[in-house]
Every structure is written in structure tokens, then in C-alpha cells.
Amino acid sequence: MSGTKVNIHYTDWFADTVRRLREDGLLLCTVDTSGKPNVMTIGWATFGSIWGRPVCVVLVRPSRFSYGYLEATGEFTVNVPPKELAMAVALCGKVSGRDYDKFRQANLTPVPARSVKAPIIQECVIHYECKTIHSTDVRPESFPQAILNEYYPSGDFHRIYFGEIVEAYADPDAADRLRSQPPGLSVMP
Ligand SMILES: Cc1cc2nc3c(=O)[nH]c(=O)nc-3n(C[C@H](O)[C@H](O)[C@H](O)COP(=O)(O)O)c2cc1C
């Protein structure tokens, strides 16, 4: 339940959030107009302050099923998974909500968020609830060719969503859970 989690300032867990973004990825939850949720892995995001507001920026390609949900409602949550969820995060970054109920497949529990319609993921340890206040498309003409070649060989240019962070909270034991090793992995002495 989101109620057992404690409020944080959106900058409190910045370093751990970005570290997890760059390791396995974070989990982006979206919702359609009927309340049906979806989850996908994201590896690109930024957190900061724009227009006098705390903002989380995510980039989603039009080919993603989540894109339609974002366009429909504009509400999303960004969830930071502990390392033990690595397999679930990999699955959510490989298969589509078009074809699978990823929450069930990955054993992730969607629970109601506090202020947005998209759910949070109970098993994650840090949560940012966001409402889109602006979106814009990546414009190929303004990119170095090297980036176009590497990231956009077939187009599918991201849409960039600027979400105002309206709630941020974490598990009381987030620090321990974020730094623990996944089962089966041992630390070298
Ligand atoms: C580590 C990782 C990071 C990813 N980051 C992004 C991202 O930032 N933006 C994006 O559009 N897709 C990203 N993807 C791809 C989507 O997660 C993937 O296509 C997913 O299946 C889309 O799910 P959906 O069709 O249910 O929306 C990433 C995948 C992985 C494995």
C-alpha cells in the first residue's frame, strides 16, 4: 500500500534513483481512460526543476503500447526497483502490454497511487507520481548524425513527457533494499 510508504522530497533519493536508472532501469506505470494500467521499463529520464515545479522527464517511443496510454491520460508513475526485481524489470522492457498482462507475468503488484490514476508498483521502493504538463517530440533535424544513427536507425522518435512530480515517497527500508544483492549473487570478498 502506498500508505505505508513515507513522504520524501523529490531530490532526497536522486543519486540512487539515477543509479538504478542506469543499471536495470526504472518502471514506468501508465493508465488508459478506463483505468487499465500498463508497465514498461525506462532507461532514459531526468529529474529537476522547470517552470517553478519539480519535474520528471521521460522519453517514450510511439511504438510502445505505453505511448497510447500516456497520450490518453498524461498521468504516470516512475518506480525505482530494488535489485531483486532485475528479472521483472528485464521482462517489462522486452514484452508489450499489447500482448501480455506484465504485472501478472512479472509478479508485480499495481496498487493505487495517491494523486494520479496510474498505479504504483508495491514491490518498488521509491515512487514519483507525475502529471504531464508538457510534451514535445524529438526533432531529427537538430541532432548530430551519430546520435541519429545509433538511436534512431528506423525513426520511431521519442516523445518527451515533462511530468510535474505531485507526490514522492519511499519505503522506510529503501536504503537497505536498494543496496542488497539479488538472490544468487554473492559479493566477492
Ligand atoms: C533497460 C531498458 C530501458 C528502456 N528504456 C526505454 C525508454 O526510456 N523509452 C522507451 O520508449 N523504451 C524503453 N525501453 C523499451 C521498452 O521498455 C519496451 O519496448 C517495452 O516492451 C514497451 O512496453 P509496452 O509496449 O507495454 O509499452 C527500454 C527497455 C529496456 C530493457
The ligand as a Tripos MOL2 file, in Angstrom:
@<TRIPOS>MOLECULE
LIG
   31    33     1     0     0
SMALL
NO_CHARGES

@<TRIPOS>ATOM
      1 C1         16.8050   -1.2490  -19.7960 C.3       1 LIG1
      2 C2         15.7160   -0.7830  -20.7510 C.ar      1 LIG1
      3 C3         15.4520    0.5630  -20.8570 C.ar      1 LIG1
      4 C4         14.4500    1.0350  -21.7470 C.ar      1 LIG1
      5 N1         14.1990    2.3730  -21.8160 N.ar      1 LIG1
      6 C5         13.2190    2.8370  -22.6440 C.ar      1 LIG1
      7 C6         12.9110    4.2350  -22.6790 C.ar      1 LIG1
      8 O1         13.4700    5.0610  -21.9350 O.2       1 LIG1
      9 N2         11.9590    4.6420  -23.5760 N.ar      1 LIG1
     10 C7         11.2980    3.7610  -24.4110 C.ar      1 LIG1
     11 O2         10.4550    4.1850  -25.2100 O.2       1 LIG1
     12 N3         11.5530    2.4170  -24.3510 N.ar      1 LIG1
     13 C8         12.4850    1.9370  -23.4770 C.ar      1 LIG1
     14 N4         12.7340    0.5880  -23.3900 N.ar      1 LIG1
     15 C9         11.9450   -0.3520  -24.1970 C.3       1 LIG1
     16 C10        10.5570   -0.6660  -23.5750 C.3       1 LIG1
     17 O3         10.6450   -0.9180  -22.1990 O.3       1 LIG1
     18 C11         9.9690   -1.9210  -24.2740 C.3       1 LIG1
     19 O4          9.8330   -1.6890  -25.6610 O.3       1 LIG1
     20 C12         8.6530   -2.3660  -23.6630 C.3       1 LIG1
     21 O5          8.3690   -3.6790  -24.1150 O.3       1 LIG1
     22 C13         7.4900   -1.4420  -24.0270 C.3       1 LIG1
     23 O6          6.3550   -1.9230  -23.3790 O.3       1 LIG1
     24 P1          4.8730   -1.5270  -23.8250 P.3       1 LIG1
     25 O7          4.7380   -1.8770  -25.2870 O.co2     1 LIG1
     26 O8          3.9970   -2.3960  -22.9430 O.co2     1 LIG1
     27 O9          4.7150   -0.0800  -23.5630 O.co2     1 LIG1
     28 C14        13.7150    0.1110  -22.5280 C.ar      1 LIG1
     29 C15        13.9930   -1.2670  -22.4000 C.ar      1 LIG1
     30 C16        14.9690   -1.7160  -21.5180 C.ar      1 LIG1
     31 C17        15.2270   -3.1890  -21.3800 C.3       1 LIG1
@<TRIPOS>BOND
     1     1     2 1
     2     2     3 ar
     3     2    30 ar
     4     3     4 ar
     5     4     5 ar
     6     4    28 ar
     7     5     6 ar
     8     6     7 ar
     9     6    13 1
    10     7     8 2
    11     7     9 ar
    12     9    10 ar
    13    10    11 2
    14    10    12 ar
    15    12    13 ar
    16    13    14 ar
    17    14    15 1
    18    14    28 ar
    19    15    16 1
    20    16    17 1
    21    16    18 1
    22    18    19 1
    23    18    20 1
    24    20    21 1
    25    20    22 1
    26    22    23 1
    27    23    24 1
    28    24    25 2
    29    24    26 1
    30    24    27 1
    31    28    29 ar
    32    29    30 ar
    33    30    31 1
@<TRIPOS>SUBSTRUCTURE
     1 LIG1         1 GROUP 0 **** ****
